[in-house]
């Protein structure tokens, strides 16, 4: 093993597209890179790249059943021990950690990693730092682990404020926007005629905090003359039982206007799935940074999003869409109606979206920041 390697660690591969682009950018800067995570699943086989090495140290927590959470926790702890041994063996140039997936366990390992080499964390969802579903124990672990990182990267000002509130020194916090996640093939240009329905798309993993139920209710709240003017596509891999959401659509009487692509969407299908949209909905109940937003902006369509995290910062400052309060179905319905009745404003928003995408940092800029911070931490240690 060659000394000086960079480790990018995402135990559960929560943000695999992000990891992949970051690793490629680091390699292009002349770095030796290894991505550490769980084993790749079948549909993720193309996510690894010859430019960098992939190391599956963590168990794959996929599957169902009452013991899934227990299996996941045990597998995570075993993976952390393997990561400790790897770091002690190779003494990498730096470790770039992407998530504290199980913070109470992570905080026990992070100090040893920090003693071995510079340690950086990208807090992708700092505003939910306590973790969804882990409560106070996760929060305690999160705050205990943060103090051991040399530097922390966030994608939003809200995320930076959250870290400061958690006791992190301002000098260790660095804000840089989420780079654009590229599409292999550009989608077609929007071309809706006045007689066609407005095509809305919600894209990304189907989870409770995404507010899909709010979008379904909003469709039902549209005025009667717009009832036939909407088609909503919900596309993404379920992380909850989609039957609950489908029952919601039935209850509100809009099931015939909702199309479900509730499965993993391969990269080669994204242009077709996303390209059919006239606008995108992101009615999240909460969020910090969003890789989905970084993907959608480049498509040049309006985005209706909740006023939270990077969604509020990007949409509000760029004018690329309309912001509504989280959970506000009536407000979301009013925003959709505005797009239908004012296509000229919708076109202006789409142009602003493409412009906002061009203003986001590149992957090379992200890689340069991380390497620079790792070098600074190494110099300070010496």
N, C-alpha and C positions, 0 to 999 in steps of 0.2 A: 504494500500500500504506500502510495506516495504522500509524503507530508505536504500540507498546504491545501488539502481538499476542502471544499465548502459543502456542508450538509444542509439541505433544505428538508425540514421535518414536518410532515403533515400526517399524524398517526392514522386517522380515519380517512384520509384523502377527501376531506370535506370540500376543498377547493382545488380539485385536480386540474382543471383548465388553467387556473391561476398558477399553480405550481409548475406546470409544464412550460408555460410561456416565460416564467421567471428563470427556470433552469436553463432554457435555451438562450435567454439574454445574457445570463452569467457566463455561459460557455462562449458566446460570441465575444465577450470581453476578455477571453483568454483564461478563464478560471476552470479548474477541475471541479466538477459538481456531482453530487450524489443525492438523489431524492429518496427519502426514507418515509415509508408509510406501510399500509396493509397490502396484502396481495391484490393485484389487479383482477378485476372481474372480466368476464368474457367480453362485454361490450366496451371495456376500457382498454382492450389490448393495443389499440393504436395510440393510446395516450403517452406511452413511454417513447423515448427517442434515442437514437444512436448517439446523439451528442453528449448525453449524460448517462450515468449509471443509476439503476433503480434497485433499491434494497428493501424487500418486504419484511421488516422486523416485527410488525404488529399483526395480530390476528384479524381476520375479516369478521366483523360483527353482524354480517347479513343473516337473514333468516328470521323466523318468528318464534312465538312460544313464550311462555311465562318466564323462562329462565334466560331470555335473550339479554336483558340488562346485566344479569350476573355474569354471563359468558363474556359480554363486552368488557365489563370492568376487569375481570381476571385477565383477559387477553391484553388489555391496555397496560396493566401493571407488568406483565411478562415482557411486553414490548419495550417498556421504559427501562427495564433491567438490561435488555439487549442493547438498547441505545447507549446506556451508560458504559457498557463494556466496549462498544464500538468506539466511542469518543475517547475512552482511556487508551485504547489500542492505537488509534491512528493520529490522535491529537490534531484535529482539523484546524484549518485557518479560522473558521467560525461556524457556529450553528445558527441557522435562521429558522426559528420555530414559528409555525403558522397558526397553531391553535393550542390552547390548554383544554383539551377535550375532557379530562377528568381532573379538575384542578386540585382536589384534595390529595390525589396521588402525585400529580405533576409537581406540586410544591416540594415534595420530598426528594425529587430527583434533580430539579432545576439547580439547586446550589452546587452540586457536584459538576454539572455541565459548565456552570459559570466559572468554576475554579480551573477547568481544563482549557478553556478558550473563550474568546468573545462570544456573547450570547445575545441574540436579538429576537424580539417577538413582533410579528405583525398581528396587531389586534384587529382582526377583520370585523368583529362585532363588539366593540368595546362598550357600547351603550347597554348591551345585555351581558356585561362582564360576569355577572353572577351565574350565568348559564340558564338555559330554559329547562326546567324540570329537575334541577338539583337543589334549588332553594338556598338556604343560609350556608350550608356546608360548602357548596360550590363557591359562594361569595368569599368565604373565609379563605379557602384554598387559592382562589384567584388573587386576592389582595396580598396574601403571603408570598405568592410566587413572583409577583410583579417586581418586587424590590431587588431581585437577583439579576434582572436583565440589564445589560449595559445600555441598550437603547430600545425604544418601542416605536413602532411605525403604525400610524392610523391613517385612514383615508378621508376623515371628515373632521371639521372643527369640533363638532359635538363629541366625537370620539376622544379627541384630545382633552376636552373639558371633563369627560368621565374619568379619564386616567388621572388627571390632576385631583379630582375629588376622591380618588382611591389612594391618594398619598404619593403619587409618582412625581418626582422632581421635573419641573417644566423643561429643564435643559436636556432631559433624556427622551422627550417626546418629539416626534417628527411627523408632520402632516404632509402627505403626498397623495394625490388623487389616484383612483383605481384605473390602471391602464386599460385600453380597449382590448377586449377579447375578440380576436379576429375570426371572421367567417371565411371558410375555404372558398366559397363561391358567393359572389354578391347576389342578393335577392332581386327580384324584379321591382321596377318602380311602381308605386301605388297608382292605380288607374281606375278608380271607382267612378261610375257614371251616376247621374242624378237619380236613376231608377233602381240602383243596386243598394242593398242594405249596407250599413256601416259595419265593417268587419273589425271586431275588437279581439285582441289576443292577450291572455295571461300566460306567461311562460315561466318555467322554473319548477323546482320540486314542489309538490303539493303538500303544504304544511299548514297547521292551524293559524300561525301568525301571518300568513300571506293574505288573509282577508278575502278569500275566494267567496265565502258565503255572503260577504258584504256586497261584492260585485253582482252576485245572483239576485240579491234583494234589490239592488239599484236598477237592474234591468226591469224588474217587475214594477218599479215606481215610475217608469217613464210614462209620459202622457199617451193616451190611447192612439193618437195619430202617428206615433212613432213606434207602435208595437211591432210593425213588420219591417222596421228600418234598422234592426240590430241583429247581428250574428256574433255570438261570443264563443271563442275557442279557448279551451283550457288545456294546455299542453305541458306535460312534465311527469316525472316519475313520482308516484304517490309515496308520501311518508306518513300518511294517515289513511283511514278507510275512505275512499272516494264515494262509497255508497251513501255516506252521511250528506255529502254535498249534493249528490244526485237527488236524494230525497228532498233536500231544500229546494232545488229547482222545480221538482214536481209540486211541492207545496205552494210555491209562489206562481205556479202556472206558466213557467217560462222554459220548461224542459225542451220544447221544440226549437228554441232559439239558442241552445247551448250545445256545442260539439265538444266531445271529450277525447283527447289524445292522452289518456292517463297511463303513460308508459315512458320508459326512457327514450328520449329523442336522439338518435345518432347524429353525429356532426354533419353527415352528408344530407340529412333531412332538414337541418335548420333553415337553410335559405328558403325552402318551400313553405315550411310551417310559419316562419316569421314574415316572409315576403308577402303573404296573403293579407296582412293586416293593414288597415287604414290608421289604426292607433293602438297603443298598448296601455293596459291597465296594470297598476302596481298598488293595490289598495291595502298595503301592509299595515298591520296593527302596530308594529315596531320594526325598526331596522337601523343599522348604522351604515356601513358600506354595502354596496350591492354589485356583485359581478353581473347580474342580469341587466342592471342599468347600463353598465359599461359595454355590454353587448348590444343593447337596443339602440343606444344613441346614434351609432353609426348608420342606422337604417333610415334616418331622416323622416320619422313619423312622430306625431304628437304623442306625449306620454301623460296620462292622468295618474297621479301618484299621491300617496298620503304625505302629509306634512310631518315627516320624521326623518332623522339622520341625513344621509347623503341624498336621499330622494328630494328632501326639501331644499337642500343647498344647491343641487344641480338644476332642478326644475325651476326653482324660484329665481336663481341668479341668471340663468340663460334664457328664460322665457320659452323653453321648449315644450311646455305643456301646461297643465292646470293642477294645482294642489288642492286637496280636500283634507278635512280632518280625519284621522284614523277612525274607522268604524262608522263613518257617517254615510249611510246608504243614500239618503236624500241628497246630500251634497255631491256624491258621486254621480247620481242620476242627472243632476243639473249640469254637471261638467260634460257628461256624454251628450246631453241634449244640445249644449252649446256647440260641440263639434259638428253635430248633424246640421244645425241651423246656420252655422257660420263657417262654411268650408274655406273661405279666404283666410280667416284667422287660423284655422287648422293647418293650412299650407305654410303660413308664416312660422308656426310652431315647429313644423317638420324641418324647415330650413334651419331654425335655431338649434334643433337637436343635432343635426349634422355638424354644425359649427361648434357646439359644445363638445362633441366627440373629438374633433380636431384639436381642441384645446387641452384635452387630457394628456397627462405625461405618457411618454413612451415606455416600453418595457426596458429599453436600454437606460433610460433615466432612473427607473426604479432599481435596476441592477447596480448602477453606478452609486446611488445613494447607499444601498446596503453594504457594498464593498467599502465605500468610504467610511461609513460608520464603524464597520468591523476593524478597519485599519486604525481608526482613531482610538477605539477601545484597546487595541493591542499596544499602541504607542503609550497610552496612559498607564497601562499595566506595567510596561517596561520602565 
